[in-house]
Amino acid sequence: MKTELRELVQELEQAFNETVCESDRIASVLADIKSRGYDVLLALDVTIGVTAAETAQNHLEPKPVVETKGELALTAHDQDFLQALNISAA
């Protein structure tokens, strides 16, 4: 990976970290857990994939990997999987 791109990816990782750390909602939930007598370790894994964009010479427009309009349809299997991970699917 080129140095310039590596630096931009690191900047993006830092932006994710800062956003999580500055989130009032996350801080509130963590404080609630701690107030109930639990210690909390929050570890997030952010995977960033970077590929070269298609050039205009190819006359191809990049297509989104996932396109949503704010709603996601989950199957019963999806919900069971999320529940097994203690993630609310609601």
Secondary structure, DSSP 8 states (H G I E B T S, - for coil): --HHHHHHHHHHHHHHHHHHHT-HHHHHHHHHHHHTT------------------GGGT-----S---SS-----HHHHHHHHHTT----
